[in-house]
């Protein structure tokens, strides 16, 4: 027999807010994805919105499952998940599928998984556990953050070598947000900043491939190669600018329907959305993201456990950097690095990551409601 009283109590303290906001963003995203790819039967991406619905349904189920996992269990297996994900990243170099010039996916029959996406969650909970066990009351110096920096650096380097520069750098940004949240000394911040500048210079000269260097040059002056490396950035800004205040209307994006804007179903979905819904529509969408981010910041202060607080801040940083970088790059204020817009861009692994992230935030919030 089902204990209706227990079920009722569980539902009463269940925090639906993260899933509701995510569903609202995804609903906007699936309509936008249909608009971006419906224009021509010759479009190789026509119909991807159907797969996106399947991906989202699976991600939602996984996220709901995660939302019922006890936080203590997540804490207990944080390092196990981290090292398992490291193993998957190494496996990519041996058995990985190549797509768009990069080896990032592992195929399991018809299903392809991108371990670098799931690594974001693994790094967050691994860092949360480390800082929980090593939680100084004083400000932290460089020695105190060396080990957590290595925890983030190892997967970041493996991902950058794939190559996936954007996701690799995002892993390091997640570390910096969590470390800063744990009260870094300003001297330590300065040391990290200098290290980042030196590393960036060395990476640019000796580590980046030619197309990656071109992206940086294109960011500074896209008109220098308007028909080549600067084409995407220019077409994206044209798309956003032509939307003006109210937009052209749904299904009326000329940049998408005429295929002037490449990757309009992944990296540049925000450009299509701006063209059709204008500045006003963009404000509404940004408002939804801000609501989700603010809710997570609030939750990080509402919980009583250090692990939970750090984990929520880490999850928030995943959403924030994805949103900030993607919107920035399509508007031409940041280099194009290929980070998807959360719950808007096409991609199964990306949706799965955000589904798990949503489930983690929910289970942490549900734990808060126990007391």
Helices and strands as residue ranges (DSSP letters): H 4-12, H 17-37, H 48-66, H 71-76, H 78-95, E 97-99, E 102-108, E 111-113, H 115-133, H 142-161, H 165-181, H 186-202, I 203-207, H 210-220, G 222-225, H 231-243, H 254-257, H 269-302, H 306-330, H 348-368
